[in-house]
Amino acid sequence: MSRPRLLPRRMIAVLALCGGLAPFAIDAYVPGLDQIAREFGASASVTQLSLTGFLITMGLGQLVIGPLSDQRGRRTLLLLGLVGSGIASLVSALAPSIVVLIIARCFQGVCGAAGVVLSKAIIADVGRGKGIAKALSTIMAIQSIAPVIAPAVGGVLIPWLSWRAVFVMLACVFALAALGVWWAVPETLRSEDRHTGGIAKAFANMGELLTRGSYVFPTLMFVAGFAVMFAYISASSFIMIRMNGFSEREYALMFTFNSLTLVLASAVNPRIIDRIPARRWVTIVGCTQAAGVAWIVISVTLLEAAAWPLMAGFAVVVCCNGFLLPNLVALSLEASAGRTGAGSAMLGAAQFGLAAVVAPLTGIGDGATALPMALTMVTASCVLLVALMGVRRTHPDA
C-alpha cells in the first residue's frame, strides 16, 4: 500500500457531518409517521412513501452525482446537494399535503446523495493508503451513530412541537454543513484529472471499474458484509419481541448496545491498521464475522432462536462491520483511482439497493421464524468469503 497521507481534521469533521446527514434524515422523522398520516388523512402505506421515495432517490442520485463529479469536480456539487437538501427540508416542513411531502422527500433524497457519495470521493482524492481508511473510519462512525440518535431526537421534538419541527431542524443542519464545506473543503479534483464525454462516458467509467478485480472484490465483500448486518437490522425486532418476548424497551437497549459496538470498532480501527496490514486485518475480521454467522445459524436451528445465544451472535457480526467496512471502502476507492466518483457511487447504490432486497427476504414467515434471516446471513457470508479470496489475490501489498 502506498505511503499514508492524513487528511486535515477539520475537513474530516465536515465530511463526516455531510456523510451522516442523509442517514440521519432517514430516521429522524420516523416517530412522527403516525402523526403525519392523521394530519393529512393518509393511509400508513401512502405516508411511508415519503420514506421509500427518499431511499430510492438517494440510491439513484448517487449513480448520477458520483460519475458527474468525476467530470465537474466535487465541491460545487456537494454544496448544491446540501443547499438543495436544506430547501427540500423547508418545503417538507411547510408541506400542505402528503403529496407535497412525498415529492419534497424524493428531492431531498437526490440532493442528500451528494453528501454520501462525495464525502468518500473527496477523501480518496486527498488521502493515500492508510490515511483513507482512517478518515473513512471516522465518517462511518458518524454514519453509524446517526441512525441510532435520529429517532431519539425526533422522539423529543415531535411530542413537544410537531413532526414539522424535525424538518426545520434538518434545514438548519444542512445549512450548517454547507457553511462547513465552504470553509473547510476545497476543490479536490484538479482540472487535468477530470473526465469529459458526458453521461455516456460516466457510465463507461462505471463499466470499466467492473472489469477491475481490485475494485470488484472489496466492493463485493463490502456489500456482503453490509447484507449480513442489514439482515439483523431488518429481522431482529420481530425475532426478539415476538419470539423471545422482549419488550420494546429491552429490544431498544440491545439494539443500542450493538450499535455502540459498531461505533467503537470504527473508532478503534485507525489505530489497528497502523499495526496490521489491511489485507490481513480484513481476513481476520471477515473470518470472525463468518464464525458469528455460523453461531447464529446454530442458535436458530438447534437452540430454537434462544435470546442470549442470538444476542451474542448479533453483537459479533455488527461489531465486525465496524472494523471491516471502512477498510473495504478504502481498498475499493484506491482501486478506482481516476474514477473515484463513479467508484463511490456504485458502492453507495449497491448498499442502498441491497437494503431494499434484504428486508423483504428476512420478513418471509411474517416474523414467526428466524430461519429466513439465518439463510440470508449464510448466503451473504458465503459471498463474503469468496470475495475475500479475491481481495487477497488482487491486493497482495495492502
N, C-alpha and C positions, 0 to 999 in steps of 0.2 A: 504494500500500500504506500502511496506517496506521502511525503512529509506532511504532518498535520499543519493546518492553518486555522487558527482560532478566530472566531468572529467577535466583534465588539459586543460587550454585554448589553448595551442599550439597544442595539439592533436586534439581538436575540429576544430581549424582553418585548419589544414592539411586535416582532414577527410571531412570538408566542401568543400575544393578545389577538393578532389578526387570525392566526390559525385556530384559536379556540372559540372565537365568537360564533361561527356557524354552528358547531356542536351545542354551544350554549343556547343559541336561538331556537334550536330544535325543541328543546325540552322545557325552556323557561315558562312557556305559557300553557303547558300540558295540564297543570292543576285547574286551569280555567276553561277547559273544553266544555264541561257541562254548563258553565255559566254562559259561555258563548252560544251554545245550542239553545238555551232557554231564552236568551235575549233576542235572538234572530228567529226563533221559532223553527229552527232547522233540526233535522234528524242527526243522530250521533254519527252515522256514516258520512253524511254530507259535511258535517263540521270537521271530521277527521281528514277530509280532502285538503284542508289547509296545512296539515302535517305531511300527508302523502305528496302533495304538489311541491312542497319545499324540498323534500328528499329527492324527488325525480329531477327537478330542475337544477338542483345543486350538482347531482351526478353528471347531467348532460352539460351543464355550464363549464365544468372542469375540462371536458373534452374539447371545448371551443377556446376557452381562455388560455389554457396551458400552451397549446401549439401557437396560438396567436401571439403570446408573449415572446415566443422564440423569434418572431418577426418584428414586433413593435416595441419590445422592451417590457420590463416588469413594473417599474414604479408607477407609471401613469395608469396602467390597467388596474393595479392594486388600489390606487387612490379612487379611481372611478367606481370600483367594486364596493369600497367602503362607503363612499358617499351615496351610491345607489341603494345600498342596504339600509343606510340611515333614512333615506327618503321613503323607502318601502315600509320601514318600521313606523314612520309617522302616518303614512296612509293607512296602515293596519290599525293604528291607534284610533284613527278617525273614521274607520270603515262604517258606512251606514247600513251595510247588508252583508250577508255571508258570502255573496258572490264577489263583492269588492275585496273582502278579507282574503279569500282564496287566491284571487288574482295578485293581490299585493304580496302574499306569501310566496307565490311562484316567482315573482320578480325578485323578491328578497333571496330566494334560493339561487337564482342565476348569479346575482351580484355577490352573494356570500361565498360562492365557489371560488372567487378570486383570492380571498384570504387563505383558503385551504390549500389551493394548488400553488399559488405564487410564494407563499411563505417557505415552502420546501424548495422551490426552484431558485429563489434568491440565496438560500443557504448553500445550495450546490454551486451557484455562481461564485460565491465568495470563499467558501471553505475548501479545505483539501483534507483527504484522508480521515483521520480520527476526529478532526475538527467538525466535519459534517455530522458524524454520529453523535458527538457531544451536544451540538446545537439541536439536533432532532430529538434527542432525549429530553431536553428542556421543553421543547414545543409539545412533544407528545405527553409529557407530564401535565402540562396545562390543559391539553385537549382531553386528558383522562379525568381531570378534576371537573371540567365544565359540565358534563352530563350529570355528575353527582350533585353539584351545588345548584344547578339550574332549577330543578323542581322545588328545592328548598326556598330559593329566592322568590320564585313565583308563588309558592305557598304562603309566603309572608305578605307579598304585595297584594295579591288578588283578594283575600278576605277584607283587608283594610281599605283598599281603594277599589280596583276592579281589574279585569283582565287587560283593559286598555293601558293601565299603568305599566305593565310589563313591556309593551311595545314603545312607550315613551322612554323607559329606561334603556331599552336596546338602541333607540335612536341616539341617545346621549353617548353610549359606549362606542357605537360605530363612529360617531363624530370624534371622540377622544382617540380612537385608533387611527383615524385619518390624520389627525394632527401629529400623532406619534410617527407615522410614516413620513410625513412632510419634514419632520425634524430629524429623524434618526436613520432613515433608509434612503440612500442614494440609488440612482440607476446602476444596476449591477451587470447588465448585459451590454457590452460595448457594441457600437455600431457595426464594427467589422465582423463581429461574431453572430450577427443576426442573419436570418434566412429571408429569402424572397420567394415569391411564387404563389402567394395567396392560400386559399383553403386547400386546394389540391396538393400543394407542397406540404402543408401542415399534416394532412392525412398520410401523405407519402412518408413523412418523417416518423409517424407512429408505426406505420407498417415496417419501416426499416428497423426500428427498435425491436420489433417482434421477431426479427431474424437473429438478434444478438443473444446468445445463450447467457452471457454475463449479465444481461438485463432481465431476461425471461425467468431464469431460475430463482433469483432472490425475490422477484415480483410474485411468482407463483407461490413461493414459500411464505411471503408476507400475506397473501390472500388466504392461504390455507390456515395460517395461524390465527388470522382475524376471524375466519369461519368457525374455528373451534370456540373462540371466545363469544362470538355472537350467538352461537347455538346455546351457550349458557345464558346469555342475556335474555334471549327470546323465551326459553322454556323454564328457567329456574323458578320463576314466581309460581307457575302452575304446579310444579313438582313439589316445592317446599310448602306452599299454602294448602293446596288441595289434597296432596298425597301424604304429606307429613304433618299437617295440622298446625303449621306455623301461623301466627298472627301476622298482620301486615307490618306491624312494628318490628317483630322478630325478623321477618324477611328483610326489611329495610336495613336493620343492623348488619345482617350477613352480607348484603349487597354492598353496603358502605365499607365494611371491613375489606372485602375483596377488591373494591375499587381503590382503597388506600394502598393495598399491596402493589397494585399496578403503578400507582403514582410513585411509591417509594422505590420500586425497581427501576423506573425510568430515571429517577433522580440519582440512584447509585450507579447506573450503567456507565456514565462517563468516567468514573474512577476505575471501573473494572477494565474497560477497553484500553486504558493506559498500560495495563499489565498483561492482558491476554489478547492475542490477535483475534480480529473479528471472526475469521473463518473457524477458529477453534471454539470461540465462545458461542456462536450460533449453533454449532454442532452439539455442544454440551446442553444448551438450553432447549434446542429442538428435541433432542432425545428425552430430556426431562419432561417436557410437555407431553410427548407421546406416552411416557410412562404414566403421567397423570390421567391421560385419556383412558389408558388401559385400566387404571384403578376405577375410574368412573363406570366403565363397562362392567367390571366385576361387581361394583356396588349395585348397578341396575339389574343385572341378570341373576346374581347369586345372593345378594343381600337385600333384595326387594326394595331397592331405592331408599335404604335407610338414611336418615338425615345426616348423622355425623360422618359416615364414610363419604357421602356425596359432597359434603361441605369441604372436606379435606381435598378431594379431587378438584373441586371448583377453585379453591384457593391456589393450588399448584398451577393449573392451566392459565388462570388470569395473571398471576404473578410472572409467569414465564414470558407472557407477551410484553410486559414492561421492559424486559431485557431484550427480547427478540425483535420486536417490530422496528425500533429506531435503527438498529444495525442493518436490517434488511433493506429499509428505505435508503440508507446511506449507500449500500452496495448497488442498489438499483440506479440511484441518481448518478453515482460516479460512472456507472456503465453507460449512462445515456448522455455522456459529455457531448456538448454541442446541440443537444436536443432535450435539455432538462425540463423545459416547459411541457413538452409532449410526454416525457417520461413521468413527471409528476402527475399530469392529467390522467394518464392511464392507471396509475396507482390509485388515485382517488376515486375514479369512476368504477374501477373493479371493486373497491372497498364498499362503496355505497350500493352498487348493483348487486353485490353478493348479499348484502343485508336484506334486500327485497326477496331474494331466493331462499335464504336460510330460514327466515322467520316462519313462513307457512309450512316448511318441511318439518320443523320441530313441533308445530302445532297439530300434526296429524294425530288423531286419537282424542282431540279436544281436552288435552291436559290430564287425561286419565292414566297415561302411561309415560314413562321416561324413555322408552325404547327408541322412539324417533330421534330424540336428542342424542342418545348414545350412538346410534347408527350414523347420524350426521357428523358427529365428532370423530368417529373412527374413519369415515371416508376422508374427511379433511386432513386428519393426522397422517393417513397413508400418503396422500398427495404431498404433504409437508416433508415426509421422509424421502420420497422420491426426488423432490425438488432440492432437498439438502444435498443429495449426492451430486446433483448438477452444480450447486453452489461450490462445493468442494473442488470440483473439476475446473470450473471456469474462473474461480478466484483463488488460485493457489498461493498467491502472495499476500492475501488480505489478512 
